[in-house]
Amino acid sequence: MAGIPFVRELKFAYGEADQVSPLIRRVIAENPGPFTYLGTGVYIIGADEVAVIDPGPMLDKHFAALKRALDGQRVTHVFTTHTHLDHSPLAHPLAEWAGCKVYGRPDPAGTHAMASLEEDGQEGFMPDVLVKDGDTFTGPGWTLEAITTPGHMSNHVCYALKQENALF
């Protein structure tokens, strides 16, 4: 039986935005490790008026890199897929800098009657806009649909980019 042909080689530079497809750019945070591989991937959707998915960890160099990548554009949405510490901590600072809102689901820590099975979540994280399955969000030339996918974390949400049949 043949294995899954994982692509393990990725050419990139920390602090730089790479064009992945016509509507998607990626900035990789400089936080490599066993769970982040080369670093957390942050995705910028669209052009001119854009959405950011999973802004990443609170690292000054990374925040500066995102600001450079977004220079001259209007950020209309900041989305989180979940509240692990490598994905959501920069969401509110980025949204404040951009003058927009954070979309996602709250961190579940402290919401369970029994001991939480969640690990390394951003305790107390609360988005400005709660996302539910099937919600759609649009910008010029792009549409994202929320698909709740509990498992990795109980608050996990994927976002489908309709125009490119891509899933984040």
N, C-alpha and C positions, 0 to 999 in steps of 0.2 A: 504494500500500500504506500503510495507516494504521500509525502508530507505536504503541509500547506506551504506554498512558496513565499514565505515572509521576505519582504524587502528590508534588509538590515542596514544597508548603506544609505546614508542620507547626507548630501552635501549642503551645508549651511554654515552661516557664521552667527554666533551669538550677537544680539543687538541689531540684526538686519532683518528686514521683511522680505520674504521670498514669495514670488507669485506662483501659486500652486496650480491655479486654473483661472479662467477668465474672471470669475467672481470671488476667488478666495486667495488671500495672502496669509502667510504664517510667520509668526515671530516665535522663536524657541527661547524660553527662559533658561538662564544659566544655573540650573539646579539639577544636574545629572545625578542619577542614583538608581538603585535596584527597582524602584517603582515608577520612576519618571524616564527611564532609559537615558536619552541624551539631554532631556529637559522637557518641561511642560510645554506643549504646543498651544499657542494662542492664535485664534483665527479671526481675521478681519474679513467681513463679508461686504461686497459691493464696492462702489467707488463714489467719491464725493460725499454722499450720505451713507454711512456705514454702520454695521453692527459689529460688536466684538464678543466673541464666545470664549469664556474661561480666561479672564485676564491674567491669571497666574498668581504666583507667590509675591509677597511684599518684599521685593528686592529693589533698592534704589536704581541700580543700573538697568534693571529690566523695565521699571516704570519709565525711565528716561528713554529707553529704546522704543517703547510703545508710543510715547509722545512724539518721537521723531517719525515713526511709521505713520502716525495719524495726522501729521502736520498738514494743514490746508484742507482737511476733511471735517465734516460734521458727524460726530458719533451720536447716533439716535437711540441706540439700545446697547446695554451691556448685559449679556446673558451668562448665567452660570449653569453648568450641567450638574454640579453637585458641590458639596462644601468641604471636600478634602483640602488640606492646607496648601497644596500645590496648584489649586484651581481658583478658589474664590477670594482670598484675602485682598487682592488688588481691585476687586469689583467696585466697591463703594468709593475708594479714592479716585479711580479712573472715571467713574460716572460723575463725581463731583467736579473733577477737572474739566470734563466734557460738557457738563450741564444737561445730563440726561438721567434716566432711571436704570436701576438694576432689576433684571427679570430672573426668576428662578423659584426655588422652593427653600423654605427655611431649614436650618440645620436641625436634625431630629434630636440631638443631645438634650437630655432633660425633659423630653416630651413623652417618654415611655414610663409606664407605671413600674415596670420591672427594670432590671439593669439593662443599659443600652448595649447593643451588639455593634454599634457604630464605632469606628476607630479613626482617630486623628481628624475629626471634623472641626470646622471653625465654629466652636460653640457660641451660640447667640446670634449667628448670622441670620439676617432677615432681609429678603429682597424688598424693593419698593413695590414691585408688582408680582403677585403670586401667579405662577404658570400652572396650567392644568392640561391634561392630555387633549390634543386636538386644537389648542389655541394656535392662531396664525399671526405672524408679525410681518410687516412689509416695509420695504424701502424702495427707492428707485431701482427697478430691475431685479429685485430679489424678494423672495418670500420664504420665511422659515416657519415650519410647523413643529410644535412641541409634541414629543412622544415620551410619555412617562415610562421609565424603564428601571424600576426599583430592582436592586440586586447588588451592584457595586457599592451603592449606598441606598438607603431606603428613600432618599429624596432625589435620586438620579433622574435626569431628563436628557433625552437626546433631542437634537434639532435637525430637521430634514430641510435641506436647501432644494426647493422644488425645481429651480431652473437647471440645476446640474446633477440632480439625482444623487446628492451627497448627504451623508449622515455624520453628524458630530456628536 
